[in-house]
Amino acid sequence: MAPSPDAPPLPLPRTHPTAPQPLVGMIWMIVTGLCFVAVTASVKMVGTEVPAGQSAFLRYALGLVFLIPMWPAVRAATLDRKTWGLFGLRGVCHSVAVILWFFAMSRIPIADVTALNYLNPIYVMLLAVVLLKERLGPWRIGAVGVAFLGTLVIVRPGFREIDTGHIAMLFTAVAMAASYFMAKVLSDRARPEVVVFMLSVVVPVVLLPYALAVWVPIGWHELGWLTLTAIFATAGHYTMTLAFTKAPLTVTQPVTFLQLIWATLLGVVVFGEPADVFVMLGGAMIITSITVVTWREARRKKAVTPPPDAPHA
């Protein structure tokens, strides 16, 4: 899934139910895509009237109310110094991604933002290779090559003017990948509720000085749209978690391409943005490369994992 980086992604569940429900998982992922498209639409409605740093801060500040149910788990958590450091570092990376994403949303079409967001898993995979010494086999190398080729198809340097929003989205994907990678590490050190809570608190703290530096008066109109951003983002991450618990990534991953289709339609119908077939093609290339790698990884794990009734040495 390539969610908008305006909100923290929930760490993936470590296990799936014994009886997967692929159709239910796909339905929840479709709902997730609709929620994230609504997030991008609400941010687009704010436009350039509110600076990116201020919009990002307000979105997180307004979303703090959704953290109340997580407080008992946070109070019961015992965290060491390294875990606290990872929380802080992840908050900084995520804050950079959020500011760049809000800036890009005010500059380029929704479809471009959505398509370039699909690069996040590719960067996460590369970080795992560099930091965790995971093997970069031929399938992964091919996926990376196809994904970056898809990026060139979307941006098309030399064939159209490259906006600063496109550059911002490329760096957004890098910063968000770092955040996702640390989320995977932290999910082994703390409960998911704690990981989400800490990021949701750290990010507005990091964003506050920047927001104050560019602060402009806002009205109820902008505040209302940013409130909807917080609501849809929270709902999207909740339904995404439900999708992951009902079906494996090999089932839910291809469904995420629908988000690009809806984003394109929204841009055309609501914001008068032209439908760009190259953006659709590039996005399809990126999500296909991710899906193929996900499928290969699932097959490899299934091949090396003995069934429950297999004899053990």
C-alpha positions in Angstrom: 0.0 0.0 0.0 1.2 3.5 -0.7 -0.7 5.7 1.7 -0.3 9.4 1.8 2.5 10.3 4.3 0.5 12.8 6.2 -0.2 10.2 8.9 1.8 7.4 10.5 1.3 4.0 8.9 0.5 1.2 11.4 3.2 -1.5 11.6 2.2 -4.6 9.7 0.8 -7.4 11.8 3.4 -10.1 12.3 0.9 -12.9 11.7 -2.3 -13.5 9.7 -5.4 -15.4 10.8 -5.3 -19.2 10.3 -8.2 -18.8 7.8 -7.5 -15.9 5.5 -10.4 -14.0 3.9 -9.0 -12.6 0.6 -12.3 -11.0 -0.5 -12.7 -9.3 2.8 -9.1 -8.1 2.8 -9.6 -6.7 -0.7 -12.7 -4.9 0.3 -11.0 -3.3 3.3 -8.1 -2.3 1.0 -10.5 -0.7 -1.5 -12.0 1.3 1.4 -8.5 2.2 2.5 -7.7 3.6 -1.0 -10.8 5.7 -1.0 -9.9 7.1 2.5 -6.4 8.1 1.3 -7.8 9.7 -1.9 -10.1 11.7 0.4 -7.0 12.7 2.4 -5.3 14.1 -0.8 -8.5 15.8 -1.9 -8.9 17.6 1.5 -5.3 18.8 1.4 -5.7 19.9 -2.1 -8.8 22.0 -1.1 -6.6 23.9 1.4 -4.3 24.7 -1.5 -1.5 27.3 -1.2 -3.4 29.5 1.2 -1.8 27.8 4.2 2.0 27.1 4.2 2.9 23.4 4.0 4.6 23.3 7.5 1.5 24.9 9.1 -0.9 22.6 7.3 1.1 19.5 8.3 1.3 20.7 12.0 -2.4 21.4 12.2 -3.3 18.0 10.6 -1.3 16.2 13.4 -2.5 18.5 16.2 -6.1 17.9 15.2 -5.5 14.2 15.1 -4.2 14.0 18.7 -7.7 13.3 19.9 -7.6 9.9 18.2 -4.7 8.8 20.4 -6.7 8.8 23.6 -7.6 5.0 23.3 -3.9 4.2 23.0 -2.8 5.9 26.2 -3.2 2.8 28.5 -0.8 0.8 26.3 1.7 3.7 26.3 1.6 4.0 30.1 2.3 0.3 30.4 5.2 0.3 28.0 8.8 0.0 29.2 11.2 1.7 26.7 15.0 1.7 26.7 17.2 4.6 25.6 17.8 3.2 22.1 14.0 2.8 21.5 13.5 6.4 22.6 16.2 7.5 20.1 14.6 5.5 17.3 11.2 7.2 18.1 12.9 10.6 17.9 14.8 9.9 14.6 11.7 8.4 13.0 9.7 11.5 14.0 12.3 13.8 12.3 12.3 11.7 9.1 8.5 11.5 9.0 8.2 15.3 9.6 10.4 16.0 6.6 8.3 13.7 4.5 5.1 15.3 5.7 6.2 18.8 4.9 7.4 17.8 1.5 4.2 15.9 0.8 2.0 18.9 1.7 4.2 21.1 -0.5 3.9 18.7 -3.4 0.2 18.5 -3.1 -0.1 22.3 -3.6 2.1 22.1 -6.7 1.4 19.1 -8.8 -1.7 17.0 -9.8 -3.1 14.4 -7.3 -2.3 11.6 -9.7 1.4 12.5 -9.8 1.6 12.6 -6.0 -0.2 9.2 -5.7 2.0 7.5 -8.4 5.3 8.7 -7.0 4.1 7.6 -3.5 4.4 4.0 -4.7 8.2 4.4 -4.6 8.1 4.1 -0.8 8.3 0.2 -0.6 11.2 0.2 -3.1 13.2 2.5 -0.9 12.3 0.4 2.1 13.6 -2.7 0.3 16.9 -0.9 -0.5 17.3 0.3 3.1 16.8 -3.3 4.2 19.6 -4.4 1.9 22.0 -1.7 3.1 21.2 -1.8 6.8 20.0 -5.3 7.4 22.3 -6.9 4.9 19.4 -8.6 3.1 20.2 -10.2 -0.2 19.5 -8.2 -3.4 18.6 -11.0 -5.8 17.8 -10.8 -9.5 14.1 -10.3 -8.8 14.7 -7.4 -6.4 17.2 -5.9 -8.8 14.6 -6.1 -11.6 11.9 -4.6 -9.4 14.1 -1.7 -8.6 15.0 -1.1 -12.2 11.3 -1.3 -13.4 10.2 1.0 -10.5 12.8 3.7 -11.3 11.9 3.4 -15.0 8.3 4.0 -14.0 9.4 7.1 -12.2 11.1 8.4 -15.4 7.9 7.7 -17.3 5.9 9.8 -14.7 8.3 12.7 -14.5 9.5 12.5 -18.1 12.6 14.8 -17.8 13.3 16.6 -21.1 9.7 16.1 -22.4 7.9 18.3 -19.9 8.7 20.9 -17.3 9.6 19.3 -14.0 7.9 21.1 -11.2 9.5 21.5 -7.7 6.6 19.4 -6.5 7.9 16.4 -8.4 11.4 16.8 -6.8 9.7 17.2 -3.4 7.8 13.9 -3.9 11.1 12.1 -4.8 12.6 13.2 -1.5 9.3 12.5 0.3 9.5 8.8 -0.8 13.1 8.6 0.6 12.2 10.2 4.0 9.0 8.2 4.3 10.8 5.0 3.5 13.2 5.7 6.3 10.2 6.2 8.6 8.6 2.9 7.4 11.9 1.1 7.9 12.2 2.3 11.5 8.6 1.4 12.1 9.4 -2.2 11.2 12.3 -2.1 13.6 10.3 -0.5 16.4 7.4 -3.0 16.0 9.8 -5.6 17.4 10.6 -3.4 20.4 7.1 -2.0 21.3 3.4 -2.6 20.8 1.8 -1.2 17.6 -0.3 1.2 19.7 2.9 2.6 21.3 4.7 3.0 17.9 1.7 4.9 16.4 1.2 7.0 19.5 4.8 8.1 19.8 5.1 9.1 16.1 1.8 11.0 16.3 3.2 13.0 19.3 6.7 13.5 18.1 5.8 14.7 14.6 3.8 17.8 15.7 6.5 18.6 18.3 9.1 18.6 15.5 6.8 20.5 13.1 5.8 23.2 15.6 8.9 25.5 15.2 8.6 25.4 11.4 4.9 26.0 11.6 5.3 29.0 13.8 8.0 30.5 11.5 5.5 30.5 8.5 2.2 30.9 10.4 -0.6 32.7 8.7 -4.1 33.4 10.0 -6.6 30.7 8.8 -10.4 30.5 8.7 -12.9 27.9 9.5 -12.8 26.8 5.9 -9.2 25.7 6.0 -9.5 24.3 9.5 -12.5 22.2 8.4 -10.6 20.6 5.5 -7.6 19.8 7.7 -10.0 18.2 10.2 -11.3 16.0 7.5 -7.8 15.2 6.5 -7.1 13.9 10.1 -10.4 11.9 10.1 -9.8 10.2 6.8 -6.2 9.5 7.5 -7.0 7.8 10.8 -9.8 5.8 9.2 -7.5 4.8 6.3 -4.8 3.4 8.5 -7.4 1.5 10.6 -9.0 -0.1 7.5 -5.5 -0.8 6.1 -4.7 -2.7 9.3 -8.0 -4.7 8.9 -7.0 -5.5 5.4 -3.6 -6.9 6.4 -5.2 -9.0 9.1 -7.7 -10.6 6.6 -5.4 -11.3 3.7 -1.7 -11.4 2.8 0.1 -8.7 1.0 0.1 -10.7 -2.2 -3.7 -10.2 -2.3 -4.0 -6.7 -1.0 -1.0 -5.1 -2.9 -2.4 -5.2 -6.4 -5.6 -3.5 -5.2 -3.7 -0.4 -4.3 -3.4 0.5 -8.0 -7.1 1.5 -7.8 -6.1 4.4 -5.7 -4.2 5.9 -8.6 -7.3 5.5 -10.8 -9.5 7.2 -8.3 -7.0 10.0 -7.7 -6.8 10.6 -11.5 -10.6 10.7 -11.8 -10.8 13.1 -8.8 -8.2 15.4 -10.3 -10.1 15.5 -13.6 -13.6 15.9 -12.2 -13.1 18.1 -9.2 -9.8 20.0 -9.8 -9.8 20.2 -13.6 -6.4 18.4 -13.8 -5.7 16.7 -17.2 -5.6 12.9 -17.2 -2.0 11.9 -18.0 -1.7 8.4 -19.4 2.1 8.4 -18.7 1.4 8.9 -15.0 -0.9 5.9 -15.1 1.6 3.9 -17.0 4.5 4.8 -14.7 2.4 4.1 -11.6 1.4 0.7 -13.0 5.0 -0.1 -13.6 6.0 0.8 -10.0 3.1 -1.1 -8.3 3.6 -4.1 -10.6 7.3 -4.4 -9.6 6.3 -4.2 -5.9 3.6 -6.8 -6.4 5.9 -9.2 -8.2 8.5 -9.0 -5.4 5.9 -9.4 -2.7 4.6 -12.5 -4.5 8.1 -13.9 -4.9 8.9 -13.3 -1.2 5.6 -15.0 -0.1 6.4 -18.1 -2.3 10.0 -18.3 -1.0 8.8 -18.1 2.7 6.2 -20.7 2.0 8.8 -23.0 0.4 11.2 -22.8 3.3 8.5 -23.0 6.1 7.4 -26.6 6.9 3.7 -27.2 7.3 2.4 -27.6 10.8 2.3 -31.4 10.6 5.7 -31.8 9.1 8.3 -33.7 11.1 11.0 -31.7 12.8 14.6 -32.6 13.2 
